[in-house]
Amino acid sequence: MGRTKLDSINEFARHGYKVRVSCSCGRKVDWSPFEMIVMLQKRRLPYDVERLEPKLRCGFCGARGAKISAAMPEIISNVR
Ligand SMILES: [Zn+2]
């Protein structure tokens, strides 16, 4: 399927993807994986995507059970 193995937030950081958290209400938030790791540490949440998804709460509608997917970061001009 051409899908990179992204089963942990650490993998998003390693591949340079943003972490897109989508709720069934349509709200989508793109996290920097590094900010996400800090947040997960503070809240003692797992890095493992499968275990994390049901624990994430939407900041907009308050529902639990977000979907995590990869988002391409904007192209940064100083990357060579
Ligand atoms: Zn929501």
PDB file of the backbone (N, CA, C, O) and the ligand in Angstrom, with CONECT records:
HET     ZN  A 101       1
ATOM      1  N   MET A   1       0.830  -1.212   0.000  1.00  0.00           N
ATOM      2  CA  MET A   1       0.000   0.000   0.000  1.00  0.00           C
ATOM      3  C   MET A   1       0.865   1.264   0.000  1.00  0.00           C
ATOM      4  O   MET A   1       0.343   2.377  -0.062  1.00  0.00           O
ATOM      5  N   GLY A   2       2.168   1.092   0.069  1.00  0.00           N
ATOM      6  CA  GLY A   2       3.042   2.256   0.074  1.00  0.00           C
ATOM      7  C   GLY A   2       2.939   3.085   1.333  1.00  0.00           C
ATOM      8  O   GLY A   2       3.373   4.237   1.360  1.00  0.00           O
ATOM      9  N   ARG A   3       2.385   2.526   2.346  1.00  0.00           N
ATOM     10  CA  ARG A   3       2.234   3.291   3.580  1.00  0.00           C
ATOM     11  C   ARG A   3       3.440   3.061   4.471  1.00  0.00           C
ATOM     12  O   ARG A   3       3.762   1.926   4.822  1.00  0.00           O
ATOM     13  N   THR A   4       4.093   4.133   4.828  1.00  0.00           N
ATOM     14  CA  THR A   4       5.203   4.025   5.759  1.00  0.00           C
ATOM     15  C   THR A   4       4.649   3.571   7.092  1.00  0.00           C
ATOM     16  O   THR A   4       3.547   3.954   7.484  1.00  0.00           O
ATOM     17  N   LYS A   5       5.406   2.766   7.772  1.00  0.00           N
ATOM     18  CA  LYS A   5       4.977   2.271   9.078  1.00  0.00           C
ATOM     19  C   LYS A   5       5.020   3.413  10.095  1.00  0.00           C
ATOM     20  O   LYS A   5       6.087   3.860  10.516  1.00  0.00           O
ATOM     21  N   LEU A   6       3.855   3.858  10.464  1.00  0.00           N
ATOM     22  CA  LEU A   6       3.767   4.971  11.417  1.00  0.00           C
ATOM     23  C   LEU A   6       2.892   4.515  12.573  1.00  0.00           C
ATOM     24  O   LEU A   6       1.737   4.925  12.697  1.00  0.00           O
ATOM     25  N   ASP A   7       3.458   3.664  13.415  1.00  0.00           N
ATOM     26  CA  ASP A   7       2.639   3.152  14.509  1.00  0.00           C
ATOM     27  C   ASP A   7       2.942   3.854  15.824  1.00  0.00           C
ATOM     28  O   ASP A   7       2.360   3.531  16.859  1.00  0.00           O
ATOM     29  N   SER A   8       3.844   4.803  15.775  1.00  0.00           N
ATOM     30  CA  SER A   8       4.177   5.536  16.991  1.00  0.00           C
ATOM     31  C   SER A   8       4.485   6.987  16.628  1.00  0.00           C
ATOM     32  O   SER A   8       4.945   7.271  15.521  1.00  0.00           O
ATOM     33  N   ILE A   9       4.234   7.891  17.548  1.00  0.00           N
ATOM     34  CA  ILE A   9       4.494   9.312  17.283  1.00  0.00           C
ATOM     35  C   ILE A   9       5.983   9.536  17.016  1.00  0.00           C
ATOM     36  O   ILE A   9       6.352  10.453  16.283  1.00  0.00           O
ATOM     37  N   ASN A  10       6.830   8.706  17.605  1.00  0.00           N
ATOM     38  CA  ASN A  10       8.268   8.795  17.324  1.00  0.00           C
ATOM     39  C   ASN A  10       8.561   8.621  15.837  1.00  0.00           C
ATOM     40  O   ASN A  10       9.463   9.259  15.293  1.00  0.00           O
ATOM     41  N   GLU A  11       7.782   7.744  15.183  1.00  0.00           N
ATOM     42  CA  GLU A  11       7.986   7.504  13.751  1.00  0.00           C
ATOM     43  C   GLU A  11       7.625   8.737  12.917  1.00  0.00           C
ATOM     44  O   GLU A  11       8.273   9.020  11.909  1.00  0.00           O
ATOM     45  N   PHE A  12       6.607   9.456  13.332  1.00  0.00           N
ATOM     46  CA  PHE A  12       6.259  10.694  12.624  1.00  0.00           C
ATOM     47  C   PHE A  12       7.422  11.668  12.718  1.00  0.00           C
ATOM     48  O   PHE A  12       7.791  12.304  11.730  1.00  0.00           O
ATOM     49  N   ALA A  13       7.996  11.782  13.906  1.00  0.00           N
ATOM     50  CA  ALA A  13       9.122  12.691  14.099  1.00  0.00           C
ATOM     51  C   ALA A  13      10.287  12.279  13.208  1.00  0.00           C
ATOM     52  O   ALA A  13      10.927  13.121  12.578  1.00  0.00           O
ATOM     53  N   ARG A  14      10.559  10.970  13.162  1.00  0.00           N
ATOM     54  CA  ARG A  14      11.697  10.485  12.410  1.00  0.00           C
ATOM     55  C   ARG A  14      11.535  10.733  10.909  1.00  0.00           C
ATOM     56  O   ARG A  14      12.510  11.042  10.224  1.00  0.00           O
ATOM     57  N   HIS A  15      10.306  10.600  10.394  1.00  0.00           N
ATOM     58  CA  HIS A  15      10.077  10.774   8.966  1.00  0.00           C
ATOM     59  C   HIS A  15       9.760  12.215   8.592  1.00  0.00           C
ATOM     60  O   HIS A  15       9.627  12.535   7.411  1.00  0.00           O
ATOM     61  N   GLY A  16       9.637  13.083   9.584  1.00  0.00           N
ATOM     62  CA  GLY A  16       9.373  14.489   9.288  1.00  0.00           C
ATOM     63  C   GLY A  16       7.928  14.796   8.936  1.00  0.00           C
ATOM     64  O   GLY A  16       7.648  15.812   8.299  1.00  0.00           O
ATOM     65  N   TYR A  17       6.995  13.921   9.347  1.00  0.00           N
ATOM     66  CA  TYR A  17       5.587  14.182   9.100  1.00  0.00           C
ATOM     67  C   TYR A  17       4.982  14.917  10.275  1.00  0.00           C
ATOM     68  O   TYR A  17       5.438  14.812  11.413  1.00  0.00           O
ATOM     69  N   LYS A  18       3.933  15.669   9.959  1.00  0.00           N
ATOM     70  CA  LYS A  18       3.122  16.210  11.039  1.00  0.00           C
ATOM     71  C   LYS A  18       2.076  15.179  11.429  1.00  0.00           C
ATOM     72  O   LYS A  18       1.722  14.298  10.646  1.00  0.00           O
ATOM     73  N   VAL A  19       1.596  15.309  12.643  1.00  0.00           N
ATOM     74  CA  VAL A  19       0.587  14.390  13.145  1.00  0.00           C
ATOM     75  C   VAL A  19      -0.773  15.058  12.974  1.00  0.00           C
ATOM     76  O   VAL A  19      -1.066  16.056  13.632  1.00  0.00           O
ATOM     77  N   ARG A  20      -1.597  14.510  12.093  1.00  0.00           N
ATOM     78  CA  ARG A  20      -2.926  15.079  11.891  1.00  0.00           C
ATOM     79  C   ARG A  20      -3.922  14.318  12.744  1.00  0.00           C
ATOM     80  O   ARG A  20      -4.085  13.105  12.609  1.00  0.00           O
ATOM     81  N   VAL A  21      -4.579  15.047  13.619  1.00  0.00           N
ATOM     82  CA  VAL A  21      -5.592  14.457  14.496  1.00  0.00           C
ATOM     83  C   VAL A  21      -6.949  14.902  13.965  1.00  0.00           C
ATOM     84  O   VAL A  21      -7.269  16.090  13.982  1.00  0.00           O
ATOM     85  N   SER A  22      -7.744  13.948  13.494  1.00  0.00           N
ATOM     86  CA  SER A  22      -9.048  14.284  12.912  1.00  0.00           C
ATOM     87  C   SER A  22     -10.162  13.706  13.767  1.00  0.00           C
ATOM     88  O   SER A  22     -10.099  12.556  14.204  1.00  0.00           O
ATOM     89  N   CYS A  23     -11.171  14.513  13.997  1.00  0.00           N
ATOM     90  CA  CYS A  23     -12.331  14.083  14.778  1.00  0.00           C
ATOM     91  C   CYS A  23     -13.484  13.829  13.830  1.00  0.00           C
ATOM     92  O   CYS A  23     -13.502  14.344  12.712  1.00  0.00           O
ATOM     93  N   SER A  24     -14.451  13.035  14.276  1.00  0.00           N
ATOM     94  CA  SER A  24     -15.613  12.756  13.435  1.00  0.00           C
ATOM     95  C   SER A  24     -16.444  14.020  13.202  1.00  0.00           C
ATOM     96  O   SER A  24     -17.270  14.043  12.290  1.00  0.00           O
ATOM     97  N   CYS A  25     -16.246  15.074  14.005  1.00  0.00           N
ATOM     98  CA  CYS A  25     -16.982  16.327  13.781  1.00  0.00           C
ATOM     99  C   CYS A  25     -16.382  17.128  12.639  1.00  0.00           C
ATOM    100  O   CYS A  25     -16.935  18.153  12.240  1.00  0.00           O
ATOM    101  N   GLY A  26     -15.249  16.666  12.107  1.00  0.00           N
ATOM    102  CA  GLY A  26     -14.647  17.368  10.985  1.00  0.00           C
ATOM    103  C   GLY A  26     -13.469  18.240  11.380  1.00  0.00           C
ATOM    104  O   GLY A  26     -12.778  18.782  10.518  1.00  0.00           O
ATOM    105  N   ARG A  27     -13.237  18.377  12.675  1.00  0.00           N
ATOM    106  CA  ARG A  27     -12.125  19.176  13.156  1.00  0.00           C
ATOM    107  C   ARG A  27     -10.816  18.447  12.889  1.00  0.00           C
ATOM    108  O   ARG A  27     -10.692  17.258  13.184  1.00  0.00           O
ATOM    109  N   LYS A  28      -9.842  19.156  12.331  1.00  0.00           N
ATOM    110  CA  LYS A  28      -8.517  18.572  12.099  1.00  0.00           C
ATOM    111  C   LYS A  28      -7.475  19.497  12.689  1.00  0.00           C
ATOM    112  O   LYS A  28      -7.508  20.710  12.484  1.00  0.00           O
ATOM    113  N   VAL A  29      -6.558  18.912  13.418  1.00  0.00           N
ATOM    114  CA  VAL A  29      -5.460  19.687  13.986  1.00  0.00           C
ATOM    115  C   VAL A  29      -4.158  19.015  13.583  1.00  0.00           C
ATOM    116  O   VAL A  29      -3.996  17.809  13.772  1.00  0.00           O
ATOM    117  N   ASP A  30      -3.230  19.786  13.031  1.00  0.00           N
ATOM    118  CA  ASP A  30      -1.912  19.258  12.696  1.00  0.00           C
ATOM    119  C   ASP A  30      -0.929  19.619  13.803  1.00  0.00           C
ATOM    120  O   ASP A  30      -0.730  20.793  14.119  1.00  0.00           O
ATOM    121  N   TRP A  31      -0.324  18.601  14.379  1.00  0.00           N
ATOM    122  CA  TRP A  31       0.647  18.791  15.448  1.00  0.00           C
ATOM    123  C   TRP A  31       2.045  18.575  14.898  1.00  0.00           C
ATOM    124  O   TRP A  31       2.269  17.717  14.045  1.00  0.00           O
ATOM    125  N   SER A  32       2.964  19.354  15.393  1.00  0.00           N
ATOM    126  CA  SER A  32       4.359  18.981  15.237  1.00  0.00           C
ATOM    127  C   SER A  32       4.566  17.744  16.102  1.00  0.00           C
ATOM    128  O   SER A  32       4.132  17.734  17.254  1.00  0.00           O
ATOM    129  N   PRO A  33       5.220  16.691  15.583  1.00  0.00           N
ATOM    130  CA  PRO A  33       5.395  15.494  16.413  1.00  0.00           C
ATOM    131  C   PRO A  33       6.176  15.787  17.690  1.00  0.00           C
ATOM    132  O   PRO A  33       5.995  15.114  18.705  1.00  0.00           O
ATOM    133  N   PHE A  34       7.040  16.788  17.634  1.00  0.00           N
ATOM    134  CA  PHE A  34       7.842  17.106  18.829  1.00  0.00           C
ATOM    135  C   PHE A  34       6.975  17.739  19.909  1.00  0.00           C
ATOM    136  O   PHE A  34       7.111  17.418  21.090  1.00  0.00           O
ATOM    137  N   GLU A  35       6.081  18.640  19.499  1.00  0.00           N
ATOM    138  CA  GLU A  35       5.135  19.217  20.461  1.00  0.00           C
ATOM    139  C   GLU A  35       4.213  18.125  20.992  1.00  0.00           C
ATOM    140  O   GLU A  35       3.857  18.111  22.171  1.00  0.00           O
ATOM    141  N   MET A  36       3.836  17.217  20.106  1.00  0.00           N
ATOM    142  CA  MET A  36       2.937  16.141  20.506  1.00  0.00           C
ATOM    143  C   MET A  36       3.595  15.267  21.574  1.00  0.00           C
ATOM    144  O   MET A  36       2.953  14.878  22.550  1.00  0.00           O
ATOM    145  N   ILE A  37       4.874  14.962  21.382  1.00  0.00           N
ATOM    146  CA  ILE A  37       5.589  14.117  22.346  1.00  0.00           C
ATOM    147  C   ILE A  37       5.624  14.802  23.718  1.00  0.00           C
ATOM    148  O   ILE A  37       5.435  14.150  24.745  1.00  0.00           O
ATOM    149  N   VAL A  38       5.865  16.112  23.730  1.00  0.00           N
ATOM    150  CA  VAL A  38       5.876  16.852  24.998  1.00  0.00           C
ATOM    151  C   VAL A  38       4.500  16.772  25.662  1.00  0.00           C
ATOM    152  O   VAL A  38       4.396  16.565  26.871  1.00  0.00           O
ATOM    153  N   MET A  39       3.452  16.938  24.861  1.00  0.00           N
ATOM    154  CA  MET A  39       2.093  16.877  25.394  1.00  0.00           C
ATOM    155  C   MET A  39       1.782  15.473  25.933  1.00  0.00           C
ATOM    156  O   MET A  39       1.167  15.323  26.988  1.00  0.00           O
ATOM    157  N   LEU A  40       2.216  14.455  25.192  1.00  0.00           N
ATOM    158  CA  LEU A  40       1.941  13.075  25.629  1.00  0.00           C
ATOM    159  C   LEU A  40       2.669  12.767  26.926  1.00  0.00           C
ATOM    160  O   LEU A  40       2.137  12.085  27.801  1.00  0.00           O
ATOM    161  N   GLN A  41       3.901  13.277  27.044  1.00  0.00           N
ATOM    162  CA  GLN A  41       4.658  13.049  28.276  1.00  0.00           C
ATOM    163  C   GLN A  41       3.955  13.697  29.453  1.00  0.00           C
ATOM    164  O   GLN A  41       3.824  13.091  30.516  1.00  0.00           O
ATOM    165  N   LYS A  42       3.498  14.946  29.260  1.00  0.00           N
ATOM    166  CA  LYS A  42       2.824  15.675  30.337  1.00  0.00           C
ATOM    167  C   LYS A  42       1.559  14.962  30.771  1.00  0.00           C
ATOM    168  O   LYS A  42       1.245  14.890  31.959  1.00  0.00           O
ATOM    169  N   ARG A  43       0.834  14.432  29.786  1.00  0.00           N
ATOM    170  CA  ARG A  43      -0.462  13.811  30.085  1.00  0.00           C
ATOM    171  C   ARG A  43      -0.349  12.315  30.283  1.00  0.00           C
ATOM    172  O   ARG A  43      -1.353  11.632  30.483  1.00  0.00           O
ATOM    173  N   ARG A  44       0.880  11.798  30.227  1.00  0.00           N
ATOM    174  CA  ARG A  44       1.113  10.364  30.427  1.00  0.00           C
ATOM    175  C   ARG A  44       0.279   9.516  29.473  1.00  0.00           C
ATOM    176  O   ARG A  44      -0.344   8.531  29.870  1.00  0.00           O
ATOM    177  N   LEU A  45       0.284   9.917  28.231  1.00  0.00           N
ATOM    178  CA  LEU A  45      -0.440   9.173  27.202  1.00  0.00           C
ATOM    179  C   LEU A  45       0.561   8.348  26.404  1.00  0.00           C
ATOM    180  O   LEU A  45       1.740   8.695  26.331  1.00  0.00           O
ATOM    181  N   PRO A  46       0.091   7.254  25.804  1.00  0.00           N
ATOM    182  CA  PRO A  46       1.004   6.398  25.031  1.00  0.00           C
ATOM    183  C   PRO A  46       1.416   7.049  23.712  1.00  0.00           C
ATOM    184  O   PRO A  46       0.665   7.851  23.157  1.00  0.00           O
ATOM    185  N   TYR A  47       2.594   6.712  23.211  1.00  0.00           N
ATOM    186  CA  TYR A  47       3.053   7.181  21.900  1.00  0.00           C
ATOM    187  C   TYR A  47       2.507   6.302  20.795  1.00  0.00           C
ATOM    188  O   TYR A  47       2.482   6.690  19.627  1.00  0.00           O
ATOM    189  N   ASP A  48       2.076   5.135  21.171  1.00  0.00           N
ATOM    190  CA  ASP A  48       1.596   4.150  20.227  1.00  0.00           C
ATOM    191  C   ASP A  48       0.256   4.626  19.634  1.00  0.00           C
ATOM    192  O   ASP A  48      -0.706   4.860  20.364  1.00  0.00           O
ATOM    193  N   VAL A  49       0.211   4.765  18.305  1.00  0.00           N
ATOM    194  CA  VAL A  49      -0.943   5.378  17.650  1.00  0.00           C
ATOM    195  C   VAL A  49      -2.244   4.636  17.971  1.00  0.00           C
ATOM    196  O   VAL A  49      -3.264   5.251  18.283  1.00  0.00           O
ATOM    197  N   GLU A  50      -2.186   3.305  17.889  1.00  0.00           N
ATOM    198  CA  GLU A  50      -3.407   2.537  18.128  1.00  0.00           C
ATOM    199  C   GLU A  50      -3.956   2.729  19.536  1.00  0.00           C
ATOM    200  O   GLU A  50      -5.169   2.767  19.742  1.00  0.00           O
ATOM    201  N   ARG A  51      -3.055   2.851  20.493  1.00  0.00           N
ATOM    202  CA  ARG A  51      -3.511   3.015  21.879  1.00  0.00           C
ATOM    203  C   ARG A  51      -3.862   4.457  22.176  1.00  0.00           C
ATOM    204  O   ARG A  51      -4.667   4.742  23.062  1.00  0.00           O
ATOM    205  N   LEU A  52      -3.253   5.369  21.429  1.00  0.00           N
ATOM    206  CA  LEU A  52      -3.475   6.792  21.688  1.00  0.00           C
ATOM    207  C   LEU A  52      -4.801   7.286  21.122  1.00  0.00           C
ATOM    208  O   LEU A  52      -5.494   8.078  21.761  1.00  0.00           O
ATOM    209  N   GLU A  53      -5.153   6.822  19.930  1.00  0.00           N
ATOM    210  CA  GLU A  53      -6.347   7.346  19.252  1.00  0.00           C
ATOM    211  C   GLU A  53      -7.595   7.372  20.149  1.00  0.00           C
ATOM    212  O   GLU A  53      -8.259   8.406  20.227  1.00  0.00           O
ATOM    213  N   PRO A  54      -7.928   6.270  20.822  1.00  0.00           N
ATOM    214  CA  PRO A  54      -9.156   6.316  21.631  1.00  0.00           C
ATOM    215  C   PRO A  54      -9.069   7.241  22.841  1.00  0.00           C
ATOM    216  O   PRO A  54     -10.090   7.575  23.442  1.00  0.00           O
ATOM    217  N   LYS A  55      -7.844   7.660  23.204  1.00  0.00           N
ATOM    218  CA  LYS A  55      -7.677   8.504  24.392  1.00  0.00           C
ATOM    219  C   LYS A  55      -7.679   9.996  24.064  1.00  0.00           C
ATOM    220  O   LYS A  55      -7.823  10.833  24.956  1.00  0.00           O
ATOM    221  N   LEU A  56      -7.521  10.322  22.794  1.00  0.00           N
ATOM    222  CA  LEU A  56      -7.471  11.735  22.428  1.00  0.00           C
ATOM    223  C   LEU A  56      -8.877  12.324  22.444  1.00  0.00           C
ATOM    224  O   LEU A  56      -9.840  11.713  21.980  1.00  0.00           O
ATOM    225  N   ARG A  57      -8.959  13.527  22.995  1.00  0.00           N
ATOM    226  CA  ARG A  57     -10.249  14.188  23.049  1.00  0.00           C
ATOM    227  C   ARG A  57     -10.203  15.410  22.127  1.00  0.00           C
ATOM    228  O   ARG A  57      -9.232  16.166  22.120  1.00  0.00           O
ATOM    229  N   CYS A  58     -11.240  15.577  21.375  1.00  0.00           N
ATOM    230  CA  CYS A  58     -11.325  16.715  20.458  1.00  0.00           C
ATOM    231  C   CYS A  58     -11.489  18.001  21.270  1.00  0.00           C
ATOM    232  O   CYS A  58     -12.336  18.085  22.159  1.00  0.00           O
ATOM    233  N   GLY A  59     -10.662  19.003  20.946  1.00  0.00           N
ATOM    234  CA  GLY A  59     -10.743  20.277  21.659  1.00  0.00           C
ATOM    235  C   GLY A  59     -11.959  21.094  21.243  1.00  0.00           C
ATOM    236  O   GLY A  59     -12.277  22.107  21.867  1.00  0.00           O
ATOM    237  N   PHE A  60     -12.627  20.662  20.205  1.00  0.00           N
ATOM    238  CA  PHE A  60     -13.745  21.438  19.663  1.00  0.00           C
ATOM    239  C   PHE A  60     -15.081  20.909  20.164  1.00  0.00           C
ATOM    240  O   PHE A  60     -15.878  21.660  20.726  1.00  0.00           O
ATOM    241  N   CYS A  61     -15.329  19.608  19.960  1.00  0.00           N
ATOM    242  CA  CYS A  61     -16.630  19.044  20.342  1.00  0.00           C
ATOM    243  C   CYS A  61     -16.540  18.188  21.601  1.00  0.00           C
ATOM    244  O   CYS A  61     -17.568  17.824  22.171  1.00  0.00           O
ATOM    245  N   GLY A  62     -15.308  17.855  22.049  1.00  0.00           N
ATOM    246  CA  GLY A  62     -15.158  17.101  23.279  1.00  0.00           C
ATOM    247  C   GLY A  62     -15.276  15.598  23.111  1.00  0.00           C
ATOM    248  O   GLY A  62     -15.189  14.860  24.093  1.00  0.00           O
ATOM    249  N   ALA A  63     -15.476  15.126  21.874  1.00  0.00           N
ATOM    250  CA  ALA A  63     -15.606  13.686  21.638  1.00  0.00           C
ATOM    251  C   ALA A  63     -14.250  13.008  21.765  1.00  0.00           C
ATOM    252  O   ALA A  63     -13.212  13.604  21.477  1.00  0.00           O
ATOM    253  N   ARG A  64     -14.275  11.770  22.195  1.00  0.00           N
ATOM    254  CA  ARG A  64     -13.065  10.961  22.231  1.00  0.00           C
ATOM    255  C   ARG A  64     -12.991  10.096  20.990  1.00  0.00           C
ATOM    256  O   ARG A  64     -13.993   9.862  20.313  1.00  0.00           O
ATOM    257  N   GLY A  65     -11.777   9.621  20.700  1.00  0.00           N
ATOM    258  CA  GLY A  65     -11.630   8.692  19.592  1.00  0.00           C
ATOM    259  C   GLY A  65     -11.273   9.401  18.303  1.00  0.00           C
ATOM    260  O   GLY A  65     -11.978   9.279  17.301  1.00  0.00           O
ATOM    261  N   ALA A  66     -10.176  10.144  18.328  1.00  0.00           N
ATOM    262  CA  ALA A  66      -9.711  10.822  17.129  1.00  0.00           C
ATOM    263  C   ALA A  66      -8.992   9.841  16.213  1.00  0.00           C
ATOM    264  O   ALA A  66      -8.568   8.769  16.643  1.00  0.00           O
ATOM    265  N   LYS A  67      -8.861  10.218  14.947  1.00  0.00           N
ATOM    266  CA  LYS A  67      -8.068   9.436  14.003  1.00  0.00           C
ATOM    267  C   LYS A  67      -6.745  10.160  13.796  1.00  0.00           C
ATOM    268  O   LYS A  67      -6.704  11.376  13.614  1.00  0.00           O
ATOM    269  N   ILE A  68      -5.669   9.388  13.827  1.00  0.00           N
ATOM    270  CA  ILE A  68      -4.349   9.965  13.608  1.00  0.00           C
ATOM    271  C   ILE A  68      -3.870   9.578  12.217  1.00  0.00           C
ATOM    272  O   ILE A  68      -3.913   8.407  11.838  1.00  0.00           O
ATOM    273  N   SER A  69      -3.415  10.567  11.463  1.00  0.00           N
ATOM    274  CA  SER A  69      -2.827  10.280  10.157  1.00  0.00           C
ATOM    275  C   SER A  69      -1.634  11.205   9.956  1.00  0.00           C
ATOM    276  O   SER A  69      -1.391  12.111  10.753  1.00  0.00           O
ATOM    277  N   ALA A  70      -0.902  10.962   8.888  1.00  0.00           N
ATOM    278  CA  ALA A  70       0.283  11.761   8.620  1.00  0.00           C
ATOM    279  C   ALA A  70      -0.080  12.924   7.713  1.00  0.00           C
ATOM    280  O   ALA A  70      -0.858  12.766   6.772  1.00  0.00           O
ATOM    281  N   ALA A  71       0.476  14.078   7.992  1.00  0.00           N
ATOM    282  CA  ALA A  71       0.310  15.241   7.132  1.00  0.00           C
ATOM    283  C   ALA A  71       1.689  15.679   6.675  1.00  0.00           C
ATOM    284  O   ALA A  71       2.641  15.696   7.456  1.00  0.00           O
ATOM    285  N   MET A  72       1.784  16.031   5.407  1.00  0.00           N
ATOM    286  CA  MET A  72       3.062  16.515   4.902  1.00  0.00           C
ATOM    287  C   MET A  72       3.323  17.911   5.448  1.00  0.00           C
ATOM    288  O   MET A  72       2.447  18.775   5.406  1.00  0.00           O
ATOM    289  N   PRO A  73       4.499  18.123   5.948  1.00  0.00           N
ATOM    290  CA  PRO A  73       4.812  19.484   6.390  1.00  0.00           C
ATOM    291  C   PRO A  73       5.015  20.392   5.182  1.00  0.00           C
ATOM    292  O   PRO A  73       5.262  19.912   4.075  1.00  0.00           O
ATOM    293  N   GLU A  74       4.914  21.674   5.390  1.00  0.00           N
ATOM    294  CA  GLU A  74       5.210  22.620   4.321  1.00  0.00           C
ATOM    295  C   GLU A  74       6.677  22.453   3.945  1.00  0.00           C
ATOM    296  O   GLU A  74       7.515  22.117   4.782  1.00  0.00           O
ATOM    297  N   ILE A  75       6.967  22.690   2.688  1.00  0.00           N
ATOM    298  CA  ILE A  75       8.359  22.572   2.249  1.00  0.00           C
ATOM    299  C   ILE A  75       9.163  23.732   2.858  1.00  0.00           C
ATOM    300  O   ILE A  75       8.802  24.903   2.745  1.00  0.00           O
ATOM    301  N   ILE A  76      10.230  23.358   3.483  1.00  0.00           N
ATOM    302  CA  ILE A  76      11.053  24.368   4.151  1.00  0.00           C
ATOM    303  C   ILE A  76      12.220  24.695   3.227  1.00  0.00           C
ATOM    304  O   ILE A  76      12.974  23.809   2.824  1.00  0.00           O
ATOM    305  N   SER A  77      12.358  25.963   2.898  1.00  0.00           N
ATOM    306  CA  SER A  77      13.283  26.343   1.829  1.00  0.00           C
ATOM    307  C   SER A  77      14.749  26.132   2.195  1.00  0.00           C
ATOM    308  O   SER A  77      15.591  26.010   1.305  1.00  0.00           O
ATOM    309  N   ASN A  78      15.067  26.088   3.480  1.00  0.00           N
ATOM    310  CA  ASN A  78      16.488  25.958   3.820  1.00  0.00           C
ATOM    311  C   ASN A  78      16.941  24.505   3.988  1.00  0.00           C
ATOM    312  O   ASN A  78      18.062  24.246   4.424  1.00  0.00           O
ATOM    313  N   VAL A  79      16.053  23.548   3.634  1.00  0.00           N
ATOM    314  CA  VAL A  79      16.466  22.148   3.668  1.00  0.00           C
ATOM    315  C   VAL A  79      17.215  21.825   2.375  1.00  0.00           C
ATOM    316  O   VAL A  79      16.718  22.108   1.285  1.00  0.00           O
ATOM    317  N   ARG A  80      18.365  21.256   2.486  1.00  0.00           N
ATOM    318  CA  ARG A  80      19.166  20.935   1.293  1.00  0.00           C
ATOM    319  C   ARG A  80      19.236  19.440   1.079  1.00  0.00           C
ATOM    320  O   ARG A  80      19.865  18.982   0.125  1.00  0.00           O
TER     321      ARG A  80
HETATM  322 ZN    ZN A 101     -14.735  16.946  17.417  1.00  0.00          ZN2+
END
